[in-house]
Amino acid sequence: MMKNDHNITYWENRYLDNKVGWNIGYISTPLKTYFDQLEDKSIKILIPGAGNSYEAEYLWNQGFKNIYILDFVQQPLDNLKNRVPDFPEEQLLKIDFFKLENTFDLIVEQTFFCALNPILRAEYNTKMHQLLKPKGKLVGLLFNFKLTEMGPPYGGSQTEYKNLFKKTFKIKTLEPSINSIKERQGKELFFIFEKKT
């Protein structure tokens, strides 16, 4: 199985060396489209493994103020704070995702799942279920290409994701993204999973 251990030092070096191929410099179109139909701006949102958090910046500017950004590397949290100076310090969480204790209405997945060592996928599923409030949603994008030992990102398939999540989540949507950015067309699945209680 996959042997790579992507620790804090590994990710710090990726930011220092500017090896951030997942960073497109703006919010991805599928997530923007989803956010634009959300009406309740009071919902509590988590974006784990948030990277440079263009999704959080967009939500913040649209009036969503109950957003929490999680990364275990300081640099991306600082990058968001520099772009959005009034973003609350206490909502920038520098912590290991698997150690977080809280609950949320919505968790946004954007390149985090496929950056994790695939041996952690079952644990990710369990933790997401734990972090969501009843009927809470896990929403975002998953890479749709062959699972490889070289990564991140690691790939996966629609069938694999369905099998992983179906016991703990109601799979409301899991389909090829129709509005991915050019570089990711045909390589992303958009999904909406609702927590089973």
Biotite code that builds the C-alpha atoms (Angstrom):
import biotite.structure as struc

atoms = struc.array([
    struc.Atom([0.000, 0.000, 0.000], chain_id="A", res_id=1, res_name="MET", atom_name="CA", element="C"),
    struc.Atom([1.010, 3.643, -0.169], chain_id="A", res_id=2, res_name="MET", atom_name="CA", element="C"),
    struc.Atom([4.044, 4.360, 1.935], chain_id="A", res_id=3, res_name="LYS", atom_name="CA", element="C"),
    struc.Atom([4.383, 8.139, 1.583], chain_id="A", res_id=4, res_name="ASN", atom_name="CA", element="C"),
    struc.Atom([4.065, 9.990, 4.868], chain_id="A", res_id=5, res_name="ASP", atom_name="CA", element="C"),
    struc.Atom([3.221, 13.598, 4.026], chain_id="A", res_id=6, res_name="HIS", atom_name="CA", element="C"),
    struc.Atom([3.950, 15.324, 7.310], chain_id="A", res_id=7, res_name="ASN", atom_name="CA", element="C"),
    struc.Atom([3.996, 19.000, 8.303], chain_id="A", res_id=8, res_name="ILE", atom_name="CA", element="C"),
    struc.Atom([7.555, 19.485, 7.048], chain_id="A", res_id=9, res_name="THR", atom_name="CA", element="C"),
    struc.Atom([6.632, 18.037, 3.667], chain_id="A", res_id=10, res_name="TYR", atom_name="CA", element="C"),
    struc.Atom([3.722, 20.460, 3.240], chain_id="A", res_id=11, res_name="TRP", atom_name="CA", element="C"),
    struc.Atom([5.662, 23.446, 4.606], chain_id="A", res_id=12, res_name="GLU", atom_name="CA", element="C"),
    struc.Atom([8.324, 22.772, 1.994], chain_id="A", res_id=13, res_name="ASN", atom_name="CA", element="C"),
    struc.Atom([5.701, 22.546, -0.766], chain_id="A", res_id=14, res_name="ARG", atom_name="CA", element="C"),
    struc.Atom([4.565, 26.081, 0.144], chain_id="A", res_id=15, res_name="TYR", atom_name="CA", element="C"),
    struc.Atom([8.117, 27.414, 0.556], chain_id="A", res_id=16, res_name="LEU", atom_name="CA", element="C"),
    struc.Atom([9.148, 25.991, -2.826], chain_id="A", res_id=17, res_name="ASP", atom_name="CA", element="C"),
    struc.Atom([5.863, 27.198, -4.384], chain_id="A", res_id=18, res_name="ASN", atom_name="CA", element="C"),
    struc.Atom([5.011, 23.630, -5.443], chain_id="A", res_id=19, res_name="LYS", atom_name="CA", element="C"),
    struc.Atom([1.285, 24.224, -5.117], chain_id="A", res_id=20, res_name="VAL", atom_name="CA", element="C"),
    struc.Atom([-0.178, 22.875, -8.343], chain_id="A", res_id=21, res_name="GLY", atom_name="CA", element="C"),
    struc.Atom([-3.623, 22.633, -6.736], chain_id="A", res_id=22, res_name="TRP", atom_name="CA", element="C"),
    struc.Atom([-3.636, 26.426, -6.250], chain_id="A", res_id=23, res_name="ASN", atom_name="CA", element="C"),
    struc.Atom([-5.630, 27.891, -9.148], chain_id="A", res_id=24, res_name="ILE", atom_name="CA", element="C"),
    struc.Atom([-5.664, 31.396, -7.640], chain_id="A", res_id=25, res_name="GLY", atom_name="CA", element="C"),
    struc.Atom([-9.441, 31.761, -7.358], chain_id="A", res_id=26, res_name="TYR", atom_name="CA", element="C"),
    struc.Atom([-12.534, 29.828, -6.277], chain_id="A", res_id=27, res_name="ILE", atom_name="CA", element="C"),
    struc.Atom([-13.289, 26.781, -8.435], chain_id="A", res_id=28, res_name="SER", atom_name="CA", element="C"),
    struc.Atom([-16.404, 27.147, -10.590], chain_id="A", res_id=29, res_name="THR", atom_name="CA", element="C"),
    struc.Atom([-18.315, 24.079, -9.279], chain_id="A", res_id=30, res_name="PRO", atom_name="CA", element="C"),
    struc.Atom([-18.007, 25.292, -5.677], chain_id="A", res_id=31, res_name="LEU", atom_name="CA", element="C"),
    struc.Atom([-18.900, 28.883, -6.554], chain_id="A", res_id=32, res_name="LYS", atom_name="CA", element="C"),
    struc.Atom([-22.039, 27.605, -8.318], chain_id="A", res_id=33, res_name="THR", atom_name="CA", element="C"),
    struc.Atom([-22.983, 25.557, -5.236], chain_id="A", res_id=34, res_name="TYR", atom_name="CA", element="C"),
    struc.Atom([-22.294, 28.412, -2.794], chain_id="A", res_id=35, res_name="PHE", atom_name="CA", element="C"),
    struc.Atom([-24.351, 30.847, -4.868], chain_id="A", res_id=36, res_name="ASP", atom_name="CA", element="C"),
    struc.Atom([-27.526, 28.847, -4.199], chain_id="A", res_id=37, res_name="GLN", atom_name="CA", element="C"),
    struc.Atom([-27.027, 28.721, -0.406], chain_id="A", res_id=38, res_name="LEU", atom_name="CA", element="C"),
    struc.Atom([-29.539, 30.981, 1.323], chain_id="A", res_id=39, res_name="GLU", atom_name="CA", element="C"),
    struc.Atom([-28.777, 30.594, 5.046], chain_id="A", res_id=40, res_name="ASP", atom_name="CA", element="C"),
    struc.Atom([-25.665, 32.667, 5.676], chain_id="A", res_id=41, res_name="LYS", atom_name="CA", element="C"),
    struc.Atom([-25.545, 31.692, 9.362], chain_id="A", res_id=42, res_name="SER", atom_name="CA", element="C"),
    struc.Atom([-24.574, 28.057, 8.716], chain_id="A", res_id=43, res_name="ILE", atom_name="CA", element="C"),
    struc.Atom([-21.359, 26.841, 10.310], chain_id="A", res_id=44, res_name="LYS", atom_name="CA", element="C"),
    struc.Atom([-18.862, 25.846, 7.612], chain_id="A", res_id=45, res_name="ILE", atom_name="CA", element="C"),
    struc.Atom([-15.533, 24.012, 7.778], chain_id="A", res_id=46, res_name="LEU", atom_name="CA", element="C"),
    struc.Atom([-12.973, 23.935, 4.974], chain_id="A", res_id=47, res_name="ILE", atom_name="CA", element="C"),
    struc.Atom([-10.290, 21.381, 5.945], chain_id="A", res_id=48, res_name="PRO", atom_name="CA", element="C"),
    struc.Atom([-6.875, 21.183, 4.284], chain_id="A", res_id=49, res_name="GLY", atom_name="CA", element="C"),
    struc.Atom([-7.922, 24.542, 2.964], chain_id="A", res_id=50, res_name="ALA", atom_name="CA", element="C"),
    struc.Atom([-4.731, 25.585, 1.201], chain_id="A", res_id=51, res_name="GLY", atom_name="CA", element="C"),
    struc.Atom([-4.978, 29.236, 0.190], chain_id="A", res_id=52, res_name="ASN", atom_name="CA", element="C"),
    struc.Atom([-8.722, 29.263, 0.880], chain_id="A", res_id=53, res_name="SER", atom_name="CA", element="C"),
    struc.Atom([-10.152, 31.127, -2.088], chain_id="A", res_id=54, res_name="TYR", atom_name="CA", element="C"),
    struc.Atom([-13.430, 29.355, -1.284], chain_id="A", res_id=55, res_name="GLU", atom_name="CA", element="C"),
    struc.Atom([-13.381, 30.829, 2.230], chain_id="A", res_id=56, res_name="ALA", atom_name="CA", element="C"),
    struc.Atom([-12.562, 34.292, 0.897], chain_id="A", res_id=57, res_name="GLU", atom_name="CA", element="C"),
    struc.Atom([-15.470, 34.109, -1.533], chain_id="A", res_id=58, res_name="TYR", atom_name="CA", element="C"),
    struc.Atom([-17.918, 32.918, 1.146], chain_id="A", res_id=59, res_name="LEU", atom_name="CA", element="C"),
    struc.Atom([-16.714, 35.612, 3.556], chain_id="A", res_id=60, res_name="TRP", atom_name="CA", element="C"),
    struc.Atom([-17.238, 38.317, 0.947], chain_id="A", res_id=61, res_name="ASN", atom_name="CA", element="C"),
    struc.Atom([-20.752, 36.953, 0.285], chain_id="A", res_id=62, res_name="GLN", atom_name="CA", element="C"),
    struc.Atom([-21.679, 37.437, 3.949], chain_id="A", res_id=63, res_name="GLY", atom_name="CA", element="C"),
    struc.Atom([-20.997, 33.971, 5.389], chain_id="A", res_id=64, res_name="PHE", atom_name="CA", element="C"),
    struc.Atom([-19.191, 34.753, 8.652], chain_id="A", res_id=65, res_name="LYS", atom_name="CA", element="C"),
    struc.Atom([-19.362, 31.395, 10.469], chain_id="A", res_id=66, res_name="ASN", atom_name="CA", element="C"),
    struc.Atom([-16.524, 29.807, 8.447], chain_id="A", res_id=67, res_name="ILE", atom_name="CA", element="C"),
    struc.Atom([-13.636, 27.826, 9.894], chain_id="A", res_id=68, res_name="TYR", atom_name="CA", element="C"),
    struc.Atom([-10.454, 27.164, 7.928], chain_id="A", res_id=69, res_name="ILE", atom_name="CA", element="C"),
    struc.Atom([-8.279, 24.228, 8.910], chain_id="A", res_id=70, res_name="LEU", atom_name="CA", element="C"),
    struc.Atom([-4.735, 23.417, 7.840], chain_id="A", res_id=71, res_name="ASP", atom_name="CA", element="C"),
    struc.Atom([-1.839, 21.977, 9.783], chain_id="A", res_id=72, res_name="PHE", atom_name="CA", element="C"),
    struc.Atom([0.611, 24.311, 8.029], chain_id="A", res_id=73, res_name="VAL", atom_name="CA", element="C"),
    struc.Atom([0.746, 28.005, 8.978], chain_id="A", res_id=74, res_name="GLN", atom_name="CA", element="C"),
    struc.Atom([1.551, 29.512, 5.563], chain_id="A", res_id=75, res_name="GLN", atom_name="CA", element="C"),
    struc.Atom([-1.859, 29.043, 3.892], chain_id="A", res_id=76, res_name="PRO", atom_name="CA", element="C"),
    struc.Atom([-3.633, 30.397, 6.978], chain_id="A", res_id=77, res_name="LEU", atom_name="CA", element="C"),
    struc.Atom([-1.399, 33.480, 6.844], chain_id="A", res_id=78, res_name="ASP", atom_name="CA", element="C"),
    struc.Atom([-2.100, 33.835, 3.121], chain_id="A", res_id=79, res_name="ASN", atom_name="CA", element="C"),
    struc.Atom([-5.842, 34.032, 3.756], chain_id="A", res_id=80, res_name="LEU", atom_name="CA", element="C"),
    struc.Atom([-5.392, 36.476, 6.651], chain_id="A", res_id=81, res_name="LYS", atom_name="CA", element="C"),
    struc.Atom([-3.277, 38.726, 4.423], chain_id="A", res_id=82, res_name="ASN", atom_name="CA", element="C"),
    struc.Atom([-6.000, 38.790, 1.757], chain_id="A", res_id=83, res_name="ARG", atom_name="CA", element="C"),
    struc.Atom([-8.891, 39.066, 4.248], chain_id="A", res_id=84, res_name="VAL", atom_name="CA", element="C"),
    struc.Atom([-7.524, 41.019, 7.251], chain_id="A", res_id=85, res_name="PRO", atom_name="CA", element="C"),
    struc.Atom([-10.853, 41.019, 9.120], chain_id="A", res_id=86, res_name="ASP", atom_name="CA", element="C"),
    struc.Atom([-11.149, 37.216, 9.032], chain_id="A", res_id=87, res_name="PHE", atom_name="CA", element="C"),
    struc.Atom([-11.294, 36.178, 12.731], chain_id="A", res_id=88, res_name="PRO", atom_name="CA", element="C"),
    struc.Atom([-8.075, 34.673, 14.073], chain_id="A", res_id=89, res_name="GLU", atom_name="CA", element="C"),
    struc.Atom([-10.020, 32.127, 16.159], chain_id="A", res_id=90, res_name="GLU", atom_name="CA", element="C"),
    struc.Atom([-11.601, 30.742, 12.966], chain_id="A", res_id=91, res_name="GLN", atom_name="CA", element="C"),
    struc.Atom([-8.182, 29.898, 11.507], chain_id="A", res_id=92, res_name="LEU", atom_name="CA", element="C"),
    struc.Atom([-7.458, 26.427, 12.871], chain_id="A", res_id=93, res_name="LEU", atom_name="CA", element="C"),
    struc.Atom([-3.863, 25.212, 12.750], chain_id="A", res_id=94, res_name="LYS", atom_name="CA", element="C"),
    struc.Atom([-4.521, 21.629, 13.763], chain_id="A", res_id=95, res_name="ILE", atom_name="CA", element="C"),
    struc.Atom([-4.478, 18.074, 12.477], chain_id="A", res_id=96, res_name="ASP", atom_name="CA", element="C"),
    struc.Atom([-7.897, 17.436, 10.931], chain_id="A", res_id=97, res_name="PHE", atom_name="CA", element="C"),
    struc.Atom([-8.208, 14.076, 12.703], chain_id="A", res_id=98, res_name="PHE", atom_name="CA", element="C"),
    struc.Atom([-7.841, 15.808, 16.094], chain_id="A", res_id=99, res_name="LYS", atom_name="CA", element="C"),
    struc.Atom([-10.532, 18.431, 15.540], chain_id="A", res_id=100, res_name="LEU", atom_name="CA", element="C"),
    struc.Atom([-13.469, 18.356, 17.980], chain_id="A", res_id=101, res_name="GLU", atom_name="CA", element="C"),
    struc.Atom([-16.437, 20.407, 16.806], chain_id="A", res_id=102, res_name="ASN", atom_name="CA", element="C"),
    struc.Atom([-19.559, 20.114, 14.645], chain_id="A", res_id=103, res_name="THR", atom_name="CA", element="C"),
    struc.Atom([-20.570, 21.853, 11.428], chain_id="A", res_id=104, res_name="PHE", atom_name="CA", element="C"),
    struc.Atom([-23.549, 22.223, 9.104], chain_id="A", res_id=105, res_name="ASP", atom_name="CA", element="C"),
    struc.Atom([-21.415, 22.083, 5.961], chain_id="A", res_id=106, res_name="LEU", atom_name="CA", element="C"),
    struc.Atom([-17.915, 20.785, 5.241], chain_id="A", res_id=107, res_name="ILE", atom_name="CA", element="C"),
    struc.Atom([-16.316, 21.738, 1.940], chain_id="A", res_id=108, res_name="VAL", atom_name="CA", element="C"),
    struc.Atom([-13.981, 19.264, 0.221], chain_id="A", res_id=109, res_name="GLU", atom_name="CA", element="C"),
    struc.Atom([-11.506, 20.779, -2.232], chain_id="A", res_id=110, res_name="GLN", atom_name="CA", element="C"),
    struc.Atom([-8.302, 18.785, -2.930], chain_id="A", res_id=111, res_name="THR", atom_name="CA", element="C"),
    struc.Atom([-7.979, 17.648, 0.717], chain_id="A", res_id=112, res_name="PHE", atom_name="CA", element="C"),
    struc.Atom([-9.209, 14.056, 0.393], chain_id="A", res_id=113, res_name="PHE", atom_name="CA", element="C"),
    struc.Atom([-6.934, 13.221, -2.548], chain_id="A", res_id=114, res_name="CYS", atom_name="CA", element="C"),
    struc.Atom([-3.938, 14.836, -0.827], chain_id="A", res_id=115, res_name="ALA", atom_name="CA", element="C"),
    struc.Atom([-4.211, 12.396, 2.082], chain_id="A", res_id=116, res_name="LEU", atom_name="CA", element="C"),
    struc.Atom([-2.443, 9.064, 2.023], chain_id="A", res_id=117, res_name="ASN", atom_name="CA", element="C"),
    struc.Atom([-5.143, 6.651, 0.765], chain_id="A", res_id=118, res_name="PRO", atom_name="CA", element="C"),
    struc.Atom([-4.727, 4.434, 3.830], chain_id="A", res_id=119, res_name="ILE", atom_name="CA", element="C"),
    struc.Atom([-6.478, 7.267, 5.742], chain_id="A", res_id=120, res_name="LEU", atom_name="CA", element="C"),
    struc.Atom([-9.636, 7.267, 3.617], chain_id="A", res_id=121, res_name="ARG", atom_name="CA", element="C"),
    struc.Atom([-11.762, 5.146, 5.947], chain_id="A", res_id=122, res_name="ALA", atom_name="CA", element="C"),
    struc.Atom([-10.641, 7.315, 8.870], chain_id="A", res_id=123, res_name="GLU", atom_name="CA", element="C"),
    struc.Atom([-11.509, 10.451, 6.843], chain_id="A", res_id=124, res_name="TYR", atom_name="CA", element="C"),
    struc.Atom([-15.013, 9.067, 6.278], chain_id="A", res_id=125, res_name="ASN", atom_name="CA", element="C"),
    struc.Atom([-15.506, 8.364, 9.989], chain_id="A", res_id=126, res_name="THR", atom_name="CA", element="C"),
    struc.Atom([-14.163, 11.775, 11.016], chain_id="A", res_id=127, res_name="LYS", atom_name="CA", element="C"),
    struc.Atom([-16.332, 13.655, 8.523], chain_id="A", res_id=128, res_name="MET", atom_name="CA", element="C"),
    struc.Atom([-19.402, 11.852, 9.839], chain_id="A", res_id=129, res_name="HIS", atom_name="CA", element="C"),
    struc.Atom([-18.406, 12.771, 13.403], chain_id="A", res_id=130, res_name="GLN", atom_name="CA", element="C"),
    struc.Atom([-17.817, 16.456, 12.550], chain_id="A", res_id=131, res_name="LEU", atom_name="CA", element="C"),
    struc.Atom([-21.171, 17.000, 10.844], chain_id="A", res_id=132, res_name="LEU", atom_name="CA", element="C"),
    struc.Atom([-24.364, 17.913, 12.644], chain_id="A", res_id=133, res_name="LYS", atom_name="CA", element="C"),
    struc.Atom([-27.432, 15.754, 11.943], chain_id="A", res_id=134, res_name="PRO", atom_name="CA", element="C"),
    struc.Atom([-28.349, 16.149, 8.251], chain_id="A", res_id=135, res_name="LYS", atom_name="CA", element="C"),
    struc.Atom([-25.126, 18.092, 7.759], chain_id="A", res_id=136, res_name="GLY", atom_name="CA", element="C"),
    struc.Atom([-23.539, 17.981, 4.320], chain_id="A", res_id=137, res_name="LYS", atom_name="CA", element="C"),
    struc.Atom([-20.111, 17.145, 2.954], chain_id="A", res_id=138, res_name="LEU", atom_name="CA", element="C"),
    struc.Atom([-19.857, 18.863, -0.434], chain_id="A", res_id=139, res_name="VAL", atom_name="CA", element="C"),
    struc.Atom([-17.127, 19.362, -2.972], chain_id="A", res_id=140, res_name="GLY", atom_name="CA", element="C"),
    struc.Atom([-14.911, 17.795, -5.577], chain_id="A", res_id=141, res_name="LEU", atom_name="CA", element="C"),
    struc.Atom([-13.029, 14.513, -5.742], chain_id="A", res_id=142, res_name="LEU", atom_name="CA", element="C"),
    struc.Atom([-10.445, 13.630, -8.367], chain_id="A", res_id=143, res_name="PHE", atom_name="CA", element="C"),
    struc.Atom([-11.619, 11.082, -10.898], chain_id="A", res_id=144, res_name="ASN", atom_name="CA", element="C"),
    struc.Atom([-8.531, 9.346, -12.230], chain_id="A", res_id=145, res_name="PHE", atom_name="CA", element="C"),
    struc.Atom([-6.807, 6.078, -11.483], chain_id="A", res_id=146, res_name="LYS", atom_name="CA", element="C"),
    struc.Atom([-5.601, 5.679, -7.904], chain_id="A", res_id=147, res_name="LEU", atom_name="CA", element="C"),
    struc.Atom([-1.803, 5.826, -7.993], chain_id="A", res_id=148, res_name="THR", atom_name="CA", element="C"),
    struc.Atom([1.036, 5.314, -5.550], chain_id="A", res_id=149, res_name="GLU", atom_name="CA", element="C"),
    struc.Atom([2.543, 8.582, -6.680], chain_id="A", res_id=150, res_name="MET", atom_name="CA", element="C"),
    struc.Atom([0.973, 11.622, -5.133], chain_id="A", res_id=151, res_name="GLY", atom_name="CA", element="C"),
    struc.Atom([-0.424, 13.842, -3.916], chain_id="A", res_id=152, res_name="PRO", atom_name="CA", element="C"),
    struc.Atom([-2.865, 14.086, -5.483], chain_id="A", res_id=153, res_name="PRO", atom_name="CA", element="C"),
    struc.Atom([-3.928, 10.480, -5.386], chain_id="A", res_id=154, res_name="TYR", atom_name="CA", element="C"),
    struc.Atom([-6.835, 9.575, -7.592], chain_id="A", res_id=155, res_name="GLY", atom_name="CA", element="C"),
    struc.Atom([-9.869, 7.405, -7.170], chain_id="A", res_id=156, res_name="GLY", atom_name="CA", element="C"),
    struc.Atom([-13.077, 6.434, -8.921], chain_id="A", res_id=157, res_name="SER", atom_name="CA", element="C"),
    struc.Atom([-16.795, 7.026, -8.647], chain_id="A", res_id=158, res_name="GLN", atom_name="CA", element="C"),
    struc.Atom([-17.309, 3.388, -7.624], chain_id="A", res_id=159, res_name="THR", atom_name="CA", element="C"),
    struc.Atom([-14.618, 3.542, -4.948], chain_id="A", res_id=160, res_name="GLU", atom_name="CA", element="C"),
    struc.Atom([-16.043, 6.729, -3.444], chain_id="A", res_id=161, res_name="TYR", atom_name="CA", element="C"),
    struc.Atom([-19.588, 5.353, -3.470], chain_id="A", res_id=162, res_name="LYS", atom_name="CA", element="C"),
    struc.Atom([-18.462, 2.194, -1.666], chain_id="A", res_id=163, res_name="ASN", atom_name="CA", element="C"),
    struc.Atom([-16.485, 4.205, 0.892], chain_id="A", res_id=164, res_name="LEU", atom_name="CA", element="C"),
    struc.Atom([-19.180, 6.719, 1.810], chain_id="A", res_id=165, res_name="PHE", atom_name="CA", element="C"),
    struc.Atom([-22.524, 4.916, 1.302], chain_id="A", res_id=166, res_name="LYS", atom_name="CA", element="C"),
    struc.Atom([-22.756, 3.437, 4.815], chain_id="A", res_id=167, res_name="LYS", atom_name="CA", element="C"),
    struc.Atom([-22.368, 6.759, 6.619], chain_id="A", res_id=168, res_name="THR", atom_name="CA", element="C"),
    struc.Atom([-23.762, 9.236, 4.084], chain_id="A", res_id=169, res_name="PHE", atom_name="CA", element="C"),
    struc.Atom([-26.794, 9.578, 1.874], chain_id="A", res_id=170, res_name="LYS", atom_name="CA", element="C"),
    struc.Atom([-25.254, 10.086, -1.577], chain_id="A", res_id=171, res_name="ILE", atom_name="CA", element="C"),
    struc.Atom([-27.363, 12.866, -3.043], chain_id="A", res_id=172, res_name="LYS", atom_name="CA", element="C"),
    struc.Atom([-24.998, 13.676, -5.933], chain_id="A", res_id=173, res_name="THR", atom_name="CA", element="C"),
    struc.Atom([-21.798, 12.022, -7.191], chain_id="A", res_id=174, res_name="LEU", atom_name="CA", element="C"),
    struc.Atom([-21.232, 12.752, -10.845], chain_id="A", res_id=175, res_name="GLU", atom_name="CA", element="C"),
    struc.Atom([-18.701, 14.176, -13.298], chain_id="A", res_id=176, res_name="PRO", atom_name="CA", element="C"),
    struc.Atom([-18.353, 17.914, -12.786], chain_id="A", res_id=177, res_name="SER", atom_name="CA", element="C"),
    struc.Atom([-19.764, 19.780, -15.779], chain_id="A", res_id=178, res_name="ILE", atom_name="CA", element="C"),
    struc.Atom([-18.111, 23.126, -15.007], chain_id="A", res_id=179, res_name="ASN", atom_name="CA", element="C"),
    struc.Atom([-14.583, 22.261, -13.895], chain_id="A", res_id=180, res_name="SER", atom_name="CA", element="C"),
    struc.Atom([-11.756, 24.578, -14.855], chain_id="A", res_id=181, res_name="ILE", atom_name="CA", element="C"),
    struc.Atom([-10.119, 23.668, -18.176], chain_id="A", res_id=182, res_name="LYS", atom_name="CA", element="C"),
    struc.Atom([-7.126, 21.892, -16.591], chain_id="A", res_id=183, res_name="GLU", atom_name="CA", element="C"),
    struc.Atom([-9.404, 19.606, -14.552], chain_id="A", res_id=184, res_name="ARG", atom_name="CA", element="C"),
    struc.Atom([-12.149, 18.862, -17.068], chain_id="A", res_id=185, res_name="GLN", atom_name="CA", element="C"),
    struc.Atom([-12.965, 15.165, -17.055], chain_id="A", res_id=186, res_name="GLY", atom_name="CA", element="C"),
    struc.Atom([-10.919, 14.649, -13.886], chain_id="A", res_id=187, res_name="LYS", atom_name="CA", element="C"),
    struc.Atom([-13.353, 15.785, -11.187], chain_id="A", res_id=188, res_name="GLU", atom_name="CA", element="C"),
    struc.Atom([-16.530, 14.490, -9.607], chain_id="A", res_id=189, res_name="LEU", atom_name="CA", element="C"),
    struc.Atom([-18.875, 16.926, -7.893], chain_id="A", res_id=190, res_name="PHE", atom_name="CA", element="C"),
    struc.Atom([-20.625, 15.476, -4.871], chain_id="A", res_id=191, res_name="PHE", atom_name="CA", element="C"),
    struc.Atom([-23.156, 16.233, -2.156], chain_id="A", res_id=192, res_name="ILE", atom_name="CA", element="C"),
    struc.Atom([-23.260, 13.729, 0.714], chain_id="A", res_id=193, res_name="PHE", atom_name="CA", element="C"),
    struc.Atom([-25.728, 14.123, 3.585], chain_id="A", res_id=194, res_name="GLU", atom_name="CA", element="C"),
    struc.Atom([-24.928, 12.636, 6.979], chain_id="A", res_id=195, res_name="LYS", atom_name="CA", element="C"),
    struc.Atom([-26.956, 9.566, 7.884], chain_id="A", res_id=196, res_name="LYS", atom_name="CA", element="C"),
    struc.Atom([-28.070, 9.598, 11.515], chain_id="A", res_id=197, res_name="THR", atom_name="CA", element="C"),
])
